[in-house]
Amino acid sequence: MKCSNCKKEDQWLEMMGDDFICKKCINKNKIMGLVFRTHVDTFQFLLRQITPKNYSEFMEIDRKKIESLVNLKKYGIFLKTTNVVEID
């Protein structure tokens, strides 16, 4: 089968709404790619809960939406923080 995004042949594709997506295109979303590489069961749970209609909606999934559904630290997934605090 072919990936709906990059049009390359791949045996293992994930179904996201109307699209079939390869693992290389999944990894373009930084956080979901990390969850996919480390915990496939959690990744599939997140896809069932969020239910993106296509690949572009999948790419819009952000950290807040993921953390509202799953405690990533429980599974040993630690994300770098982007918060910068300036001390006067």
C-alpha positions as CSV (number, residue, x, y, z in Angstrom):
1,M,0.0,0.0,0.0
2,K,1.0,3.6,-0.5
3,C,1.3,6.3,2.1
4,S,-1.3,9.1,1.5
5,N,1.2,11.8,2.4
6,C,4.6,10.9,0.8
7,K,3.2,8.3,-1.7
8,K,5.9,5.7,-0.9
9,E,5.2,2.0,-0.7
10,D,5.2,0.6,2.8
11,Q,3.9,-2.7,4.3
12,W,2.9,-1.2,7.6
13,L,0.7,1.9,7.6
14,E,-1.4,3.5,10.3
15,M,-4.9,4.5,9.4
16,M,-5.8,8.1,10.4
17,G,-9.3,8.9,9.3
18,D,-9.3,8.7,5.6
19,D,-5.5,8.5,5.2
20,F,-3.0,5.7,5.4
21,I,0.2,7.1,6.9
22,C,3.7,5.5,7.1
23,K,5.9,5.6,10.2
24,K,8.3,8.2,8.6
25,C,5.4,10.7,8.2
26,I,4.1,9.9,11.7
27,N,7.5,10.9,13.1
28,K,7.1,14.4,11.6
29,N,4.8,15.2,14.5
30,K,7.4,15.4,17.2
31,I,5.4,14.4,20.3
32,M,3.2,11.7,18.6
33,G,6.3,10.4,16.8
34,L,8.0,9.9,20.1
35,V,5.0,8.1,21.6
36,F,4.8,6.0,18.4
37,R,8.4,4.9,18.7
38,T,8.4,4.1,22.4
39,H,4.8,3.0,23.2
40,V,2.7,1.8,20.3
41,D,-0.3,0.9,22.5
42,T,-0.4,4.4,24.0
43,F,-0.2,5.8,20.5
44,Q,-3.1,3.8,19.3
45,F,-5.1,4.7,22.4
46,L,-4.4,8.4,21.7
47,L,-5.6,8.0,18.0
48,R,-8.8,6.4,19.2
49,Q,-9.5,9.2,21.7
50,I,-8.5,12.1,19.4
51,T,-9.8,10.6,16.1
52,P,-8.1,12.9,13.5
53,K,-10.1,13.0,10.2
54,N,-7.0,13.2,8.1
55,Y,-3.2,13.7,8.2
56,S,-3.4,17.5,8.5
57,E,-5.5,17.2,11.7
58,F,-3.0,14.7,13.0
59,M,-0.2,17.2,12.6
60,E,-2.2,19.8,14.6
61,I,-2.2,17.6,17.7
62,D,-0.3,19.4,20.4
63,R,1.2,18.6,23.7
64,K,-1.8,20.0,25.7
65,K,-4.3,17.7,24.0
66,I,-2.1,14.7,24.6
67,E,-1.4,15.4,28.2
68,S,-5.1,16.0,28.9
69,L,-5.7,12.3,27.9
70,V,-2.6,10.5,29.1
71,N,0.0,10.9,31.8
72,L,3.1,10.5,29.7
73,K,5.4,10.4,32.7
74,K,3.6,7.3,33.9
75,Y,4.8,5.5,30.8
76,G,8.4,6.9,31.1
77,I,8.0,9.4,28.3
78,F,9.7,12.7,29.3
79,L,9.3,15.7,27.1
80,K,11.6,18.7,27.2
81,T,9.9,21.8,28.4
82,T,9.8,24.9,26.3
83,N,9.1,27.3,29.2
84,V,11.8,29.8,29.9
85,V,11.7,31.7,33.2
86,E,13.7,34.9,33.5
87,I,14.9,35.8,37.0
88,D,15.4,39.5,37.7
